[in-house]
Each structure stands twice: as structure tokens, then as C-alpha cells.
Amino acid sequence: MLTFLLWLLLFVLCWPLALLALIVYPIVWLLLLPFRLLGIVVGGVFELLRSIIALPARLFAGRPSV
């Protein structure tokens, strides 16, 4: 909501710049999308490695008796 209000303020103060931002924002978002996906993949790989390293400790920890 705050972003929308800031855009409206920019539209009132300088409407050509606001319209340019409205056109350029989706293009920039599409260009940055592969980097976001790469970040998700790298985070998943690190989580997998952490789970693999912690697996022996979890196996040898045993179960608490009831």
C-alpha cells in the first residue's frame, strides 16, 4: 500500500517519470527473476547439505525411553 501511495505522489509531482517507472518496473522484474530462482536453488542445496551432514548425529542420538 505504501508503494502505491508513493507512486501516486510521484504521479502528481512528475507524471512522465511515474509513467516511465510503471513501464520499466515489469521489465526489471522479469530480468531479475532468474536471480531469484537461483537464490532459491542455492538455499535448497545448502539445506540439503546441512541435512546430510546432520544425519549421522540424528541416527546415533537414539530415541528417548518412554
Distance bins in CASP14 RR format, pairs under 12 A and 6 or more apart:
PFRMAT RR
TARGET T0000
AUTHOR 0000-0000-0000
RMODE 2
METHOD distances of the structure
MODEL  1
1 7 0 0 0 0 0 1 0 0 0 0 0
1 8 0 0 0 0 0 1 0 0 0 0 0
2 8 0 0 0 0 0 1 0 0 0 0 0
2 9 0 0 0 0 0 1 0 0 0 0 0
3 9 0 0 0 0 0 1 0 0 0 0 0
3 10 0 0 0 0 0 1 0 0 0 0 0
3 21 0 0 0 0 0 1 0 0 0 0 0
3 22 0 0 0 0 0 1 0 0 0 0 0
3 25 0 0 0 0 0 1 0 0 0 0 0
4 10 0 0 0 0 0 1 0 0 0 0 0
4 11 0 0 0 0 0 1 0 0 0 0 0
4 18 0 0 0 0 0 1 0 0 0 0 0
4 22 0 0 0 0 0 1 0 0 0 0 0
5 11 0 0 0 0 0 1 0 0 0 0 0
5 12 0 0 0 0 0 1 0 0 0 0 0
6 12 0 0 0 0 0 1 0 0 0 0 0
6 13 0 0 0 0 0 1 0 0 0 0 0
6 18 0 0 0 0 1 0 0 0 0 0 0
6 21 0 0 0 0 0 1 0 0 0 0 0
7 13 0 0 0 0 0 1 0 0 0 0 0
7 14 0 0 0 0 0 1 0 0 0 0 0
7 15 0 0 0 0 0 1 0 0 0 0 0
7 17 0 0 0 0 0 1 0 0 0 0 0
7 18 1 0 0 1 0 0 0 0 0 0 0
7 19 0 0 0 0 0 1 0 0 0 0 0
7 20 0 0 0 0 0 1 0 0 0 0 0
7 21 1 0 0 1 0 0 0 0 0 0 0
7 22 1 0 0 1 0 0 0 0 0 0 0
7 25 0 0 0 0 1 0 0 0 0 0 0
8 14 0 0 0 0 0 1 0 0 0 0 0
8 15 0 0 0 0 0 1 0 0 0 0 0
8 18 0 0 0 0 1 0 0 0 0 0 0
8 21 0 0 0 0 0 1 0 0 0 0 0
8 22 0 0 0 0 0 1 0 0 0 0 0
9 15 0 0 0 0 0 1 0 0 0 0 0
9 17 0 0 0 0 0 1 0 0 0 0 0
9 18 0 0 0 0 1 0 0 0 0 0 0
9 21 0 0 0 0 0 1 0 0 0 0 0
10 16 0 0 0 0 0 1 0 0 0 0 0
10 17 1 0 0 1 0 0 0 0 0 0 0
10 18 1 0 1 0 0 0 0 0 0 0 0
10 19 0 0 0 0 1 0 0 0 0 0 0
10 20 0 0 0 0 0 1 0 0 0 0 0
10 21 1 0 0 1 0 0 0 0 0 0 0
10 22 0 0 0 0 1 0 0 0 0 0 0
10 25 0 0 0 0 0 1 0 0 0 0 0
11 17 0 0 0 0 1 0 0 0 0 0 0
11 18 1 1 0 0 0 0 0 0 0 0 0
11 19 1 0 0 1 0 0 0 0 0 0 0
11 20 0 0 0 0 0 1 0 0 0 0 0
11 21 0 0 0 0 1 0 0 0 0 0 0
11 22 0 0 0 0 1 0 0 0 0 0 0
12 18 0 0 0 0 1 0 0 0 0 0 0
14 20 0 0 0 0 1 0 0 0 0 0 0
14 21 0 0 0 0 1 0 0 0 0 0 0
15 21 0 0 0 0 0 1 0 0 0 0 0
15 22 0 0 0 0 0 1 0 0 0 0 0
16 22 0 0 0 0 0 1 0 0 0 0 0
16 23 0 0 0 0 0 1 0 0 0 0 0
17 23 0 0 0 0 0 1 0 0 0 0 0
17 24 0 0 0 0 0 1 0 0 0 0 0
18 24 0 0 0 0 0 1 0 0 0 0 0
18 25 0 0 0 0 0 1 0 0 0 0 0
19 25 0 0 0 0 0 1 0 0 0 0 0
20 27 0 0 0 0 0 1 0 0 0 0 0
20 28 0 0 0 0 0 1 0 0 0 0 0
21 27 0 0 0 0 0 1 0 0 0 0 0
21 28 0 0 0 0 1 0 0 0 0 0 0
22 28 0 0 0 0 0 1 0 0 0 0 0
23 29 0 0 0 0 0 1 0 0 0 0 0
24 30 0 0 0 0 0 1 0 0 0 0 0
24 31 0 0 0 0 0 1 0 0 0 0 0
25 31 0 0 0 0 0 1 0 0 0 0 0
25 32 0 0 0 0 0 1 0 0 0 0 0
26 32 0 0 0 0 0 1 0 0 0 0 0
26 33 0 0 0 0 0 1 0 0 0 0 0
27 33 0 0 0 0 0 1 0 0 0 0 0
28 35 0 0 0 0 0 1 0 0 0 0 0
29 35 0 0 0 0 0 1 0 0 0 0 0
29 36 0 0 0 0 1 0 0 0 0 0 0
30 36 0 0 0 0 0 1 0 0 0 0 0
30 37 0 0 0 0 0 1 0 0 0 0 0
32 38 0 0 0 0 0 1 0 0 0 0 0
32 39 0 0 0 0 0 1 0 0 0 0 0
33 39 0 0 0 0 0 1 0 0 0 0 0
33 40 0 0 0 0 0 1 0 0 0 0 0
34 40 0 0 0 0 0 1 0 0 0 0 0
34 41 0 0 0 0 0 1 0 0 0 0 0
35 41 0 0 0 0 0 1 0 0 0 0 0
35 42 0 0 0 0 0 1 0 0 0 0 0
36 42 0 0 0 0 0 1 0 0 0 0 0
36 43 0 0 0 0 0 1 0 0 0 0 0
37 43 0 0 0 0 0 1 0 0 0 0 0
37 44 0 0 0 0 0 1 0 0 0 0 0
38 44 0 0 0 0 0 1 0 0 0 0 0
38 45 0 0 0 0 0 1 0 0 0 0 0
39 45 0 0 0 0 1 0 0 0 0 0 0
39 46 0 0 0 0 1 0 0 0 0 0 0
39 47 0 0 0 0 0 1 0 0 0 0 0
40 46 0 0 0 0 0 1 0 0 0 0 0
40 47 0 0 0 0 0 1 0 0 0 0 0
41 47 0 0 0 0 0 1 0 0 0 0 0
41 48 0 0 0 0 0 1 0 0 0 0 0
42 48 0 0 0 0 0 1 0 0 0 0 0
42 49 0 0 0 0 0 1 0 0 0 0 0
43 49 0 0 0 0 1 0 0 0 0 0 0
43 50 0 0 0 0 1 0 0 0 0 0 0
43 51 0 0 0 0 0 1 0 0 0 0 0
44 50 0 0 0 0 1 0 0 0 0 0 0
44 51 0 0 0 0 1 0 0 0 0 0 0
44 52 0 0 0 0 0 1 0 0 0 0 0
45 51 0 0 0 0 0 1 0 0 0 0 0
45 52 0 0 0 0 0 1 0 0 0 0 0
46 52 0 0 0 0 0 1 0 0 0 0 0
46 53 0 0 0 0 0 1 0 0 0 0 0
47 53 0 0 0 0 0 1 0 0 0 0 0
47 54 0 0 0 0 0 1 0 0 0 0 0
48 54 0 0 0 0 0 1 0 0 0 0 0
48 55 0 0 0 0 0 1 0 0 0 0 0
49 55 0 0 0 0 0 1 0 0 0 0 0
50 57 0 0 0 0 0 1 0 0 0 0 0
50 58 0 0 0 0 0 1 0 0 0 0 0
51 57 0 0 0 0 0 1 0 0 0 0 0
51 58 0 0 0 0 1 0 0 0 0 0 0
52 58 0 0 0 0 0 1 0 0 0 0 0
52 59 0 0 0 0 0 1 0 0 0 0 0
54 60 0 0 0 0 0 1 0 0 0 0 0
54 61 0 0 0 0 0 1 0 0 0 0 0
55 61 0 0 0 0 0 1 0 0 0 0 0
56 62 0 0 0 0 0 1 0 0 0 0 0
END
